[in-house]
Amino acid sequence: MIILLFRLLLLIAIAFIIYTAYKFIVNPRRKLELARDKKQFYFHDNRENTKENFLMTLKGHVFEGEKYLGTTEDAFEVVNISVSAHNPEKLQGLDREDIYFMEKEILIRYPHASIEWKYPINRLIIQPLKNEND
């Protein structure tokens, strides 16, 4: 009887370890950190929750976007996005084309949004991209 109980507990422990490893592998925050370390682009967002900010990384820099809900002609949509850098003092190497790339990626996900860049990114002379819906 005790051996059967021990085997059952061992099976439960193995299942718990496999479940924990799976949750660690598919964690979006881990993917964001991995992309930051590899200096790749990654966009982490929960589109269903407009109160939750999105995070993106490019060239090893992490950016956070605050979404603001508003009205369009047909529905309630995210109409304004404010993007800031997590470490603005480390933005060396980021150029205008990178900013345009990030704006395009944001507009793919939120086509009705206008994007406002926080300091120091707003110091670059950035021409606003035209939405295809405008």
C-alpha positions in Angstrom: 0.0 0.0 0.0 2.7 2.5 0.9 4.6 1.7 -2.3 1.5 2.4 -4.3 1.1 5.7 -2.5 4.8 6.6 -3.1 4.4 5.8 -6.8 1.3 8.0 -7.0 3.1 10.9 -5.3 6.1 10.5 -7.6 3.8 10.6 -10.6 2.2 13.8 -9.4 5.6 15.3 -8.8 6.8 14.5 -12.3 3.6 15.9 -13.8 4.0 19.1 -11.7 7.6 19.5 -12.9 6.6 19.0 -16.6 3.7 21.6 -16.2 6.1 24.1 -14.5 8.6 23.7 -17.3 5.9 24.2 -20.0 4.6 27.3 -18.3 8.2 28.7 -18.2 8.9 28.0 -21.8 5.7 29.6 -23.2 5.8 32.7 -20.8 5.6 35.8 -23.0 7.8 37.8 -20.6 10.5 35.3 -21.0 10.2 35.6 -24.8 10.4 39.3 -24.5 13.6 39.1 -22.4 15.1 36.5 -24.8 14.3 38.8 -27.8 15.9 41.8 -25.9 19.0 39.8 -25.2 19.3 38.7 -28.9 18.5 42.3 -30.1 15.5 41.1 -32.1 12.0 42.6 -32.4 9.2 41.2 -30.3 5.8 42.6 -29.5 4.0 41.4 -26.3 0.4 42.6 -26.0 -3.0 41.5 -24.6 -5.4 42.9 -27.2 -8.5 42.0 -25.1 -7.4 44.2 -22.2 -7.0 47.8 -23.2 -5.9 48.8 -19.7 -2.8 46.6 -19.9 0.2 48.2 -21.6 2.0 46.5 -24.4 5.7 45.9 -24.4 8.0 45.7 -27.4 11.7 45.3 -27.9 14.0 46.2 -30.7 17.8 46.2 -30.9 18.0 45.4 -27.2 15.8 48.3 -26.1 12.4 47.8 -24.3 9.5 50.1 -25.1 6.2 50.4 -23.3 3.0 51.6 -24.9 0.0 52.9 -23.0 -3.3 52.4 -24.8 -6.2 54.8 -24.6 -9.7 53.8 -25.6 -11.8 56.2 -27.7 -14.5 56.3 -30.3 -14.2 55.9 -34.1 -17.1 56.3 -36.5 -18.2 52.7 -35.9 -17.0 51.4 -32.6 -14.8 51.9 -29.5 -11.2 51.4 -30.4 -7.7 52.2 -29.2 -7.3 55.7 -30.6 -4.2 57.0 -28.8 -1.0 55.3 -27.9 1.8 56.8 -25.8 5.2 55.0 -26.2 8.1 55.4 -23.8 11.5 53.7 -23.5 12.3 51.8 -20.3 15.9 53.0 -20.3 16.1 56.2 -22.3 19.7 56.8 -21.3 20.7 53.7 -23.3 19.0 54.5 -26.6 22.3 54.9 -28.5 22.2 53.2 -31.8 18.5 53.6 -32.4 17.7 55.6 -35.6 14.7 57.1 -37.3 14.1 54.0 -39.4 13.7 51.9 -36.3 11.1 54.3 -34.9 9.2 54.1 -38.2 9.4 50.3 -38.1 7.9 50.2 -34.6 5.2 52.7 -35.6 4.2 50.4 -38.5 4.1 47.4 -36.2 1.9 49.3 -33.8 -0.4 50.5 -36.6 -0.8 47.0 -37.9 -2.3 46.0 -34.5 -4.1 49.3 -33.8 -5.0 50.9 -37.2 -7.1 53.8 -35.7 -4.4 54.9 -33.2 -2.3 58.0 -33.2 1.1 57.4 -31.7 2.8 59.8 -29.3 6.5 59.2 -28.5 7.8 60.3 -25.1 11.1 62.0 -24.3 13.8 61.6 -25.7 12.4 59.8 -28.8 10.2 62.8 -29.6 13.3 64.9 -30.0 14.0 63.1 -33.3 12.2 64.9 -36.2 9.6 62.2 -36.8 7.0 62.6 -39.6 3.7 61.0 -38.5 2.8 58.0 -40.6 -0.5 58.2 -42.5 -3.0 55.5 -41.5 -4.5 53.8 -44.5 -7.9 54.3 -42.9 -7.6 58.1 -42.7 
